[in-house]
């Protein structure tokens, strides 16, 4: 049976946020690009070690090293891939600090500036699915690597739709490893009083799909916003869609439109 017809057979639904509920992945991508390219430009101008790869940061770098991961993990992985040595630093580092944490904080400042200036509007198909799941009475949670998740949900007018928000801040406070480890999803399921085997995970990032697959969840839906269906399937997605509206039964859509 297609998932759109079997939601009521599940206990709860766990949503990634950026790229699944809201198009904030695009804001994150712009913020990462601005931060990394300005930083790499500075290294080139300063004559950094020639063995390091200081070529321009691209969207391919985002999908390969950053997408879906906690902020500092994204910095750490990109820097390592470029052969650049950078001190770890501390989360309290100023954004100007030349450390992994400093660069992560620099990117966060850029993201918040864009969010405050432009706001965010949820994907219509995602709102349609949220409406349907609300009508079914299924408990919902957001599981995001972003520490900004509550602010993004509030800006989109959707914070009250979720019984629990596992943000990057909450994960850090609890000492939970980020995606692709399944721990944040598993903890969110517990918060909803659900078993992993009774939950559906919705993710657009390869790292997030891997987390869902590793957690033994009933279904892991890959939402293809640019990564590619093959990559999501290879990571463990049991189903791939391009829009969450595909997961709303036709009769529910028609009822909502009447």
C-alpha positions as CSV (number, residue, x, y, z in Angstrom):
1,X,0.0,0.0,0.0
2,X,1.3,3.5,-0.9
3,X,2.3,5.5,2.1
4,X,-0.3,8.2,1.2
5,X,-3.0,5.6,1.9
6,X,-1.5,4.2,5.1
7,X,-0.6,7.1,7.4
8,X,-3.1,6.0,10.1
9,X,-1.2,2.7,10.4
10,X,1.8,4.6,11.9
11,X,2.4,6.1,15.4
12,X,4.1,9.4,14.5
13,X,5.9,11.3,11.8
14,X,9.4,12.9,12.1
15,X,10.1,15.8,9.7
16,X,13.5,17.3,8.8
17,X,12.9,21.0,8.5
18,X,15.2,22.7,5.9
19,X,14.2,21.5,2.4
20,X,11.4,19.4,3.7
21,X,8.9,21.7,5.5
22,X,10.5,25.1,4.5
23,X,12.8,26.1,1.7
24,X,15.3,27.4,4.2
25,X,17.8,25.0,2.7
26,X,18.2,27.6,0.0
27,X,18.9,30.2,2.6
28,X,21.4,27.9,4.2
29,X,23.1,27.3,0.9
30,X,23.5,31.0,0.2
31,X,24.8,31.6,3.7
32,X,27.3,28.8,3.5
33,X,28.4,30.0,0.0
34,X,28.9,33.6,1.2
35,X,30.8,32.5,4.3
36,X,33.1,29.9,2.7
37,X,33.9,31.9,-0.5
38,X,34.8,35.0,1.5
39,X,37.0,32.9,3.8
40,X,38.7,31.1,0.9
41,X,39.2,34.4,-0.9
42,X,41.0,35.6,2.2
43,X,43.2,32.5,2.4
44,X,44.2,32.9,-1.3
45,X,45.1,36.5,-0.8
46,X,47.1,35.6,2.3
47,X,49.1,33.0,0.4
48,X,47.9,30.0,2.3
49,X,49.6,26.6,1.9
50,X,49.8,25.6,-1.7
51,X,48.8,22.0,-0.9
52,X,45.4,23.2,0.2
53,X,42.5,23.3,-2.2
54,X,41.4,27.0,-2.2
55,X,39.1,26.8,-5.3
56,X,35.7,28.4,-5.1
57,X,33.1,26.7,-2.9
58,X,30.2,25.4,-5.0
59,X,26.8,23.8,-4.5
60,X,28.5,20.4,-5.0
61,X,30.5,21.1,-1.9
62,X,27.3,21.8,0.0
63,X,25.7,18.5,-1.0
64,X,28.9,16.5,-0.4
65,X,30.1,17.9,2.9
66,X,27.5,20.2,4.6
67,X,23.9,19.3,3.8
68,X,21.9,18.0,6.7
69,X,24.8,18.0,9.2
70,X,25.2,20.0,12.4
71,X,26.9,23.3,11.6
72,X,30.3,22.6,13.0
73,X,30.4,19.2,11.5
74,X,29.8,20.8,8.1
75,X,32.7,23.2,8.6
76,X,35.0,20.4,9.8
77,X,34.2,18.1,6.9
78,X,34.6,20.8,4.2
79,X,37.9,22.0,5.7
80,X,39.2,18.5,5.9
81,X,38.2,17.8,2.3
82,X,40.1,20.9,1.2
83,X,43.2,19.8,3.1
84,X,43.1,22.9,5.3
85,X,44.3,22.8,8.9
86,X,42.0,24.7,11.2
87,X,41.8,24.7,15.0
88,X,38.6,23.4,16.5
89,X,38.0,26.3,18.8
90,X,34.9,26.5,21.0
91,X,31.2,27.2,20.4
92,X,31.7,30.5,22.3
93,X,34.2,31.7,19.7
94,X,33.4,35.1,18.0
95,X,32.4,34.8,14.3
96,X,35.7,36.5,13.4
97,X,37.7,33.6,14.9
98,X,39.7,31.5,12.5
99,X,38.5,28.2,14.0
100,X,35.9,25.6,13.0
101,X,33.5,27.0,15.6
102,X,34.3,30.6,14.5
103,X,33.4,29.8,10.9
104,X,30.2,28.0,12.0
105,X,29.2,31.0,14.0
106,X,30.0,33.3,11.1
107,X,27.7,31.3,8.9
108,X,24.9,31.4,11.5
109,X,25.0,35.2,11.6
110,X,24.6,35.3,7.9
111,X,21.7,32.9,8.0
112,X,19.9,34.9,10.7
113,X,20.3,38.1,8.7
114,X,18.7,36.6,5.7
115,X,15.9,35.0,7.7
116,X,15.1,38.3,9.4
117,X,15.2,40.2,6.2
118,X,13.3,37.8,3.9
119,X,11.3,35.6,6.2
120,X,10.3,32.1,5.1
121,X,7.2,30.5,3.5
122,X,6.6,26.8,3.9
123,X,6.2,24.6,0.8
124,X,2.5,24.4,0.0
125,X,2.7,20.6,-0.5
126,X,4.3,20.3,3.0
127,X,1.5,22.3,4.5
128,X,-1.0,20.1,2.8
129,X,0.6,17.0,4.3
130,X,0.7,18.7,7.8
131,X,-3.0,19.5,7.5
132,X,-3.8,15.9,6.6
133,X,-1.7,14.4,9.4
134,X,-3.3,16.9,11.9
135,X,-6.7,15.7,10.8
136,X,-5.6,12.1,11.5
137,X,-4.3,13.1,14.9
138,X,-0.8,11.8,14.4
139,X,1.9,13.4,16.6
140,X,4.6,15.2,14.7
141,X,8.1,16.3,15.5
142,X,10.8,18.2,13.7
143,X,14.3,16.8,13.8
144,X,16.8,19.4,12.5
145,X,20.5,19.8,12.7
146,X,19.9,23.6,12.8
147,X,19.9,25.5,16.0
148,X,17.5,27.9,14.3
149,X,14.7,25.4,13.9
150,X,12.3,27.0,16.3
151,X,12.8,30.5,14.9
152,X,12.3,29.2,11.3
153,X,9.1,27.4,12.3
154,X,7.8,30.5,14.1
155,X,8.6,32.6,11.1
156,X,6.7,30.2,8.9
157,X,3.7,30.1,11.3
158,X,4.0,26.4,11.9
159,X,5.6,26.0,15.4
160,X,2.3,24.9,16.9
161,X,2.0,22.0,14.5
162,X,4.8,20.0,16.2
163,X,4.7,18.5,19.6
164,X,8.4,18.4,19.8
165,X,11.3,20.2,18.1
166,X,14.7,18.5,18.2
167,X,17.0,21.3,17.1
168,X,20.8,21.4,17.0
169,X,20.7,23.2,20.3
170,X,18.7,20.5,22.0
171,X,20.8,17.8,20.5
172,X,24.0,19.4,21.9
173,X,22.4,19.9,25.3
174,X,21.6,16.2,25.4
175,X,25.0,15.1,24.0
176,X,23.4,13.5,21.0
177,X,25.5,13.0,17.8
178,X,24.0,14.6,14.7
179,X,23.0,13.0,11.4
180,X,23.9,10.6,9.9
181,X,23.7,9.0,13.4
182,X,20.1,8.1,14.1
183,X,20.2,9.4,17.7
184,X,18.2,12.6,17.3
185,X,15.4,10.9,15.4
186,X,15.2,8.1,18.0
187,X,15.1,10.6,20.8
188,X,12.3,12.5,19.1
189,X,10.3,9.3,18.6
190,X,10.6,8.7,22.4
191,X,9.4,12.3,23.1
192,X,6.3,11.5,21.0
193,X,5.7,8.2,22.8
194,X,6.3,6.2,19.6
195,X,8.6,3.4,18.6
196,X,11.0,3.7,15.7
197,X,9.2,0.9,14.0
198,X,6.1,2.9,14.1
199,X,7.5,6.2,12.8
200,X,8.0,7.7,9.3
201,X,11.0,9.9,8.7
202,X,10.9,12.6,6.0
203,X,14.3,13.9,4.8
204,X,15.9,15.7,1.9
205,X,19.6,15.2,2.8
206,X,21.7,12.1,2.2
207,X,23.0,12.3,5.8
208,X,19.4,12.5,7.1
209,X,18.2,9.6,5.1
210,X,21.1,7.6,6.3
211,X,20.1,8.5,9.9
212,X,16.6,7.3,9.3
213,X,17.8,4.1,7.7
214,X,20.1,3.4,10.6
215,X,17.4,4.0,13.1
216,X,15.1,1.2,11.9
217,X,12.1,3.4,11.2
218,X,9.1,2.1,9.4
219,X,9.6,4.3,6.3
220,X,12.2,6.8,5.3
221,X,10.9,9.2,2.7
222,X,13.5,11.0,0.6
223,X,12.4,14.4,-0.6
224,X,14.4,15.2,-3.7
225,X,15.1,18.9,-3.7
226,X,18.2,18.6,-5.8
227,X,20.3,15.8,-4.3
228,X,18.8,13.2,-6.8
229,X,16.6,10.2,-6.3
230,X,19.4,7.8,-6.9
231,X,21.5,9.3,-4.1
232,X,18.6,9.2,-1.7
233,X,17.7,5.7,-2.6
234,X,21.3,4.5,-2.2
235,X,21.3,6.2,1.3
236,X,18.4,4.1,2.4
237,X,15.2,5.9,1.3
238,X,12.2,3.5,1.0
239,X,10.4,6.0,-1.1
240,X,11.4,9.2,-2.9
241,X,9.1,12.1,-3.8
242,X,9.7,15.5,-5.2
243,X,6.9,17.2,-3.1
244,X,5.1,16.2,0.1
245,X,1.8,16.7,-1.7
246,X,2.4,13.3,-3.3
247,X,1.9,11.8,0.2
248,X,-1.6,13.3,0.6
249,X,-4.4,11.0,-0.5
250,X,-6.4,12.4,-3.4
251,X,-9.6,12.3,-1.5
252,X,-8.1,14.4,1.3
253,X,-6.9,17.0,-1.3
254,X,-10.3,17.1,-2.8
255,X,-12.0,17.5,0.5
256,X,-9.6,20.3,1.4
257,X,-10.4,22.1,-1.8
258,X,-14.1,21.8,-1.5
